[in-house]
Amino acid sequence: MRLNQIYTNKQIDIPYLLKIGEGKIPKIGKYLIDKEIKNIALFFGEGIENIVGESLYRGLKTQGVAVKYNKTVTNIDIDAITHTAFSLSPEINAVVGVGGGKALDFAKYAAYLLKIPYISVPTAVSNDGFCSPSSSLTVEGKRKSVKSGIPFGVVIDLDVIKSNPAVFLYSGIGDMVSKITALSDWKTAFKKGSERFNDFASLMAYNSLDILFLKHTFDIRSPEFQRSLANSLLISGLSMEIAGTSRPASGSEHLISHALDAVSRNPKMHGIQVGAATYLCALLQNNANFADVRSVLTNTGFLDFVRQAPFDKKEFLEALKKAPEIKKNYYTVLSEPDAFARAVRLLDTDEILRQIIV
């Protein structure tokens, strides 16, 4: 088979509307009118309308944008989303999601079904899902990643982000630093012949890390750091669209997090689990960038935060056993025959792991 039959250039989507800064939510109406969007469906996360609704509605009304449908999202069942999407008025020419993961995933998938623009307005930067080409939905009672599409627009108001509880920011840091181990798993899978590799997607993912690592401050409350974190997570989401797979942003560390969701009595926020797993997986990989992982997690205060409420070691070990089976025929460092035994030794001997997994 000729090479050009295996690898072909592809067209990718990127956000056409992109605004990151202070005071952006009151201006959403203007951004929509500038793109000739006049009638929208609006989906809020729980409690979010009380926080940003007044300024958002005022800005929409001033610009003449009509809210034809609005809903507070409480569940992400794929059948419920499908029913809602196809019951919307044909007048609606865009879907706007405002809030955290559930609201954004609901709105993103509804827009994907209707083939109309989706505008993502995250009120927290706790993971890269706000600009990813997939939605995390409930399908027959189980959480699954479902193909959607890159948002037509992303609007991030840093005035809202700065009021986030620390756990949301630390979750974003954990999800962001995980690109180091995810990229290593992807490269190794390619070398073993089980995956295709996209150099440009890899470059984008590494560049997203540079934005975060090369900052002069690791103060999570500084506007500079929060802007960098938002930019990094956005570019990470785009790298998945370029690759046509989640590989640039998700590897062994994400498998452990998914397993923790299944076995833990009280799972922690996604990025907190991913960040802790990244530290362990970087050690398992003998990752050349392990020092960067440790530096970011230490200097931002991520590790100190996790020490306050460490992981249960018994649950973590159970998750480590379960993780390699979550995705069949999916190579990560956890697929290596000695990975579990090595991980157990690291949990017993590494000073930091002993403090955050007890």
C-alpha positions as MATLAB code, in Angstrom:
seq = 'MRLNQIYTNKQIDIPYLLKIGEGKIPKIGKYLIDKEIKNIALFFGEGIENIVGESLYRGLKTQGVAVKYNKTVTNIDIDAITHTAFSLSPEINAVVGVGGGKALDFAKYAAYLLKIPYISVPTAVSNDGFCSPSSSLTVEGKRKSVKSGIPFGVVIDLDVIKSNPAVFLYSGIGDMVSKITALSDWKTAFKKGSERFNDFASLMAYNSLDILFLKHTFDIRSPEFQRSLANSLLISGLSMEIAGTSRPASGSEHLISHALDAVSRNPKMHGIQVGAATYLCALLQNNANFADVRSVLTNTGFLDFVRQAPFDKKEFLEALKKAPEIKKNYYTVLSEPDAFARAVRLLDTDEILRQIIV';
ca = [
       0.000    0.000    0.000;
       1.402    3.391   -0.984;
       2.052    5.942    1.762;
      -0.423    8.437    0.303;
      -3.147    5.836    0.720;
      -2.434    5.658    4.432;
      -1.787    9.267    5.320;
      -3.803   12.029    3.686;
      -4.152   15.698    4.509;
      -7.379   16.529    6.301;
      -9.415   19.644    6.861;
      -9.792   20.612   10.522;
     -12.145   22.938   12.348;
     -10.939   25.750   14.582;
     -12.913   28.278   16.636;
     -13.983   31.193   14.454;
     -14.825   33.308   17.501;
     -12.211   33.394   20.269;
     -12.216   35.831   23.202;
     -10.203   35.451   26.420;
      -9.999   38.327   28.895;
     -11.768   40.367   31.532;
     -15.387   41.468   31.140;
     -16.216   39.169   28.228;
     -19.615   37.746   29.263;
     -21.480   41.099   28.938;
     -20.054   41.361   25.402;
     -21.243   37.966   24.155;
     -24.246   39.579   22.486;
     -21.966   41.796   20.402;
     -19.738   38.856   19.475;
     -22.783   36.900   18.271;
     -24.245   39.759   16.238;
     -20.841   40.349   14.647;
     -21.100   36.751   13.380;
     -24.739   37.277   12.283;
     -26.133   35.044   15.021;
     -29.472   36.417   16.224;
     -31.453   33.528   17.750;
     -29.904   31.166   20.275;
     -30.576   28.265   22.604;
     -28.888   28.810   25.940;
     -27.778   26.029   28.305;
     -26.515   26.809   31.829;
     -24.722   24.696   34.381;
     -26.436   24.343   37.751;
     -26.287   27.634   39.674;
     -24.499   29.447   36.852;
     -27.480   31.515   35.694;
     -27.596   33.120   39.160;
     -23.946   34.131   38.835;
     -23.642   35.427   35.266;
     -27.207   35.484   33.946;
     -27.975   39.136   34.609;
     -24.966   40.544   32.758;
     -25.285   37.979   29.961;
     -28.984   38.660   29.323;
     -28.443   42.415   29.435;
     -25.722   42.187   26.797;
     -27.801   39.909   24.569;
     -30.842   42.208   24.788;
     -28.798   45.315   24.009;
     -27.511   43.716   20.817;
     -30.874   42.269   19.780;
     -29.971   38.610   20.284;
     -33.068   36.581   21.133;
     -32.957   33.652   23.568;
     -35.475   31.268   22.010;
     -34.827   28.491   24.534;
     -32.978   28.238   27.815;
     -32.358   25.342   30.161;
     -30.337   24.489   33.251;
     -28.538   21.213   32.588;
     -28.845   18.580   35.304;
     -28.014   15.424   33.361;
     -26.116   14.453   30.232;
     -28.040   11.414   29.044;
     -27.545   11.170   25.293;
     -31.204   10.319   24.623;
     -32.400   13.352   26.586;
     -29.995   15.614   24.702;
     -31.159   14.209   21.371;
     -34.811   14.789   22.292;
     -34.073   18.365   23.397;
     -32.023   19.167   20.306;
     -34.641   18.059   17.810;
     -37.435   19.827   19.698;
     -35.762   23.234   19.342;
     -37.239   25.856   17.066;
     -35.779   25.942   13.538;
     -35.290   29.689   14.109;
     -32.364   28.928   16.397;
     -29.080   29.403   14.567;
     -26.593   28.753   17.391;
     -26.287   26.976   20.735;
     -24.511   28.616   23.668;
     -23.281   26.608   26.657;
     -22.362   28.460   29.856;
     -20.843   26.704   32.852;
     -18.831   23.583   33.548;
     -18.492   20.185   31.935;
     -22.113   18.997   31.872;
     -23.618   22.172   30.417;
     -20.891   22.469   27.811;
     -21.077   18.806   26.788;
     -24.883   18.976   26.547;
     -24.802   22.137   24.420;
     -21.925   20.901   22.261;
     -23.638   17.643   21.373;
     -26.995   19.333   20.724;
     -25.334   21.751   18.293;
     -23.477   18.866   16.644;
     -26.739   17.006   16.036;
     -28.371   20.106   14.565;
     -25.279   21.082   12.565;
     -25.375   24.662   13.848;
     -22.637   26.716   15.574;
     -21.809   26.048   19.215;
     -20.315   28.720   21.453;
     -18.504   27.472   24.560;
     -18.483   29.788   27.601;
     -16.632   27.922   30.362;
     -16.927   29.403   33.835;
     -13.985   27.307   35.063;
     -10.740   26.103   33.479;
     -10.676   22.702   35.184;
      -9.976   20.635   32.025;
      -9.557   20.960   28.254;
     -13.066   19.741   27.424;
     -14.368   23.237   26.672;
     -12.500   23.176   23.360;
     -12.312   19.481   22.545;
     -14.025   17.709   19.623;
     -15.922   15.287   21.880;
     -18.554   15.274   24.629;
     -18.552   13.190   27.796;
     -22.116   11.843   27.953;
     -24.128    9.114   29.644;
     -24.910    6.330   27.182;
     -27.028    3.455   28.520;
     -26.051    4.411   32.045;
     -22.293    4.646   31.430;
     -20.095    7.662   30.799;
     -18.633    7.626   27.292;
     -16.732   10.037   25.101;
     -18.943   10.810   22.093;
     -17.841   12.516   18.895;
     -19.103   16.100   18.677;
     -17.120   18.936   17.175;
     -14.790   21.815   17.922;
     -16.746   24.874   19.108;
     -17.506   27.607   16.590;
     -16.642   30.023   19.387;
     -14.955   30.107   22.798;
     -15.461   32.977   25.241;
     -13.591   32.920   28.564;
     -14.252   35.705   31.059;
     -11.282   35.926   33.420;
     -13.380   37.947   35.871;
     -15.390   34.760   36.401;
     -12.364   32.454   36.401;
     -10.618   34.408   39.157;
     -13.477   33.645   41.562;
     -13.158   29.867   41.031;
     -12.432   27.763   44.124;
      -8.825   26.547   44.141;
      -9.854   22.968   43.306;
     -11.012   24.028   39.823;
      -7.691   25.710   39.042;
      -5.686   22.781   40.396;
      -7.834   20.433   38.320;
      -6.953   22.458   35.222;
      -3.265   22.256   36.117;
      -3.474   18.487   36.575;
      -5.250   18.017   33.252;
      -2.747   20.271   31.502;
       0.456   18.677   32.831;
      -0.852   15.262   31.790;
       0.009   16.050   28.165;
       3.601   15.076   29.031;
       2.733   11.463   29.812;
       0.002   11.255   27.166;
       2.411   12.293   24.404;
       4.995    9.785   25.614;
       2.431    6.960   25.538;
       1.337    8.017   22.040;
       4.887    8.038   20.674;
       5.624    4.622   22.138;
       2.358    3.231   20.735;
       3.387    4.544   17.307;
       6.810    2.921   17.567;
       5.119   -0.371   18.422;
       2.996   -0.055   15.284;
      -0.360    0.225   17.045;
      -1.106    3.908   16.358;
      -0.683    6.566   13.716;
       1.225    9.656   14.812;
       0.585   13.259   13.826;
       3.651   15.487   14.138;
       1.705   18.743   14.004;
      -0.778   17.657   16.675;
       2.170   16.641   18.843;
       3.809   20.029   18.263;
       0.589   21.809   19.238;
       0.316   19.787   22.432;
       3.934   20.537   23.359;
       3.360   24.223   22.607;
       0.377   24.199   24.944;
       2.737   22.991   27.671;
       5.281   25.705   26.866;
       2.642   28.385   27.433;
       2.184   27.049   30.957;
       5.776   26.153   31.837;
       7.522   29.270   30.562;
       5.604   31.721   32.735;
       7.328   33.926   35.288;
       4.776   33.123   37.976;
       3.114   29.976   39.271;
       0.703   31.940   41.461;
      -2.620   30.358   40.507;
      -4.484   33.503   41.592;
      -2.567   35.815   39.268;
      -4.415   36.929   36.105;
      -1.276   36.110   34.095;
      -1.263   32.483   35.205;
      -5.014   32.028   34.727;
      -4.814   33.422   31.199;
      -1.910   31.067   30.421;
      -3.807   28.079   31.824;
      -6.877   28.924   29.723;
      -4.734   29.309   26.590;
      -2.905   26.045   27.277;
      -6.101   24.041   27.735;
      -7.619   25.575   24.608;
      -4.619   24.615   22.460;
      -4.666   21.134   23.980;
      -8.259   20.750   22.818;
      -7.292   21.847   19.309;
      -4.454   19.306   19.212;
      -7.046   16.529   19.529;
      -9.004   17.920   16.582;
      -5.806   17.993   14.499;
      -4.879   14.425   15.453;
      -8.382   13.040   15.032;
      -7.885   11.265   18.355;
      -7.591   12.114   22.054;
      -4.038   10.721   22.062;
      -2.222   14.112   22.333;
      -4.041   14.832   25.577;
      -4.990   11.502   27.126;
      -2.944    8.418   27.982;
      -2.108    6.204   30.942;
      -2.882    8.962   33.450;
      -6.423    9.338   32.093;
      -7.010    5.592   32.235;
      -6.147    5.678   35.937;
      -8.552    8.573   36.462;
     -11.366    6.733   34.658;
     -10.665    3.691   36.829;
     -10.721    5.838   39.982;
     -14.140    7.120   38.933;
     -15.316    3.508   38.868;
     -13.775    2.223   42.110;
     -13.659    5.218   44.455;
     -16.334    5.849   47.037;
     -15.813    9.582   46.564;
     -13.942   10.300   43.319;
     -12.014   13.546   43.166;
     -12.313   16.101   40.389;
     -11.052   14.772   37.053;
      -7.941   16.941   36.805;
      -6.920   16.253   40.408;
      -6.944   12.519   39.687;
      -5.178   13.008   36.365;
      -2.472   15.221   37.879;
      -1.597   12.723   40.605;
      -1.605    9.883   38.063;
       0.646   11.919   35.763;
       3.317   12.113   38.451;
       3.247    8.322   38.849;
       3.106    7.583   35.108;
       5.989    9.949   34.353;
       8.099    7.904   36.774;
       6.938    4.638   35.169;
       7.907    5.991   31.736;
      11.291    7.260   32.927;
       9.974   10.378   31.207;
      12.657   12.851   30.150;
      10.358   15.691   31.261;
       9.643   14.296   34.720;
      11.419   17.264   36.337;
       8.929   19.601   34.633;
       6.006   17.570   35.949;
       7.342   17.709   39.498;
       8.200   21.406   39.191;
       4.749   22.489   38.012;
       2.876   20.313   40.501;
       5.109   21.550   43.335;
       5.413   25.245   42.480;
       1.708   25.780   41.816;
       0.805   24.186   45.147;
      -0.989   21.263   43.453;
       0.804   18.642   45.567;
       0.207   20.569   48.802;
      -3.477   20.752   47.892;
      -3.706   16.982   47.330;
      -1.826   16.299   50.589;
      -4.709   17.914   52.473;
      -7.054   15.147   51.270;
      -4.870   12.341   49.880;
      -6.005    9.433   47.755;
      -6.910    6.155   49.404;
      -4.076    3.758   48.596;
      -6.302    0.670   48.448;
      -8.593    2.364   45.922;
      -5.637    3.647   43.920;
      -4.142    0.162   43.675;
      -7.505   -1.211   42.553;
      -7.670    1.518   39.906;
      -4.157    0.673   38.703;
      -5.218   -2.940   38.117;
      -8.375   -1.889   36.303;
      -6.909    0.927   34.187;
      -5.175   -1.078   31.396;
      -8.451   -2.847   30.566;
     -10.540    0.308   30.134;
      -9.584    0.684   26.470;
      -8.900   -2.495   24.547;
      -5.879   -2.592   22.208;
      -4.750    0.782   23.540;
      -1.074    0.902   24.437;
       0.150    2.953   27.375;
       2.981    2.422   29.827;
       0.427    0.540   31.963;
       0.360   -2.140   29.247;
       3.913   -3.202   30.092;
       4.056   -6.557   31.933;
       5.917   -5.151   34.934;
       4.011   -1.843   35.155;
       1.790   -2.762   38.102;
       4.643   -4.185   40.177;
       6.788   -1.133   39.477;
       3.902    1.185   40.369;
       3.404   -0.597   43.697;
       7.091   -0.119   44.524;
       6.894    3.561   43.630;
       3.845    4.072   45.843;
       5.840    2.533   48.700;
       9.151    4.329   48.112;
       8.653    7.684   46.396;
       8.440   10.430   49.016;
       5.793   12.495   47.216;
       3.599    9.524   46.279;
       3.661    8.351   49.893;
       2.223   11.725   50.924;
      -0.559   12.018   48.336;
      -1.637    8.333   48.202;
      -1.954    6.921   51.723;
];
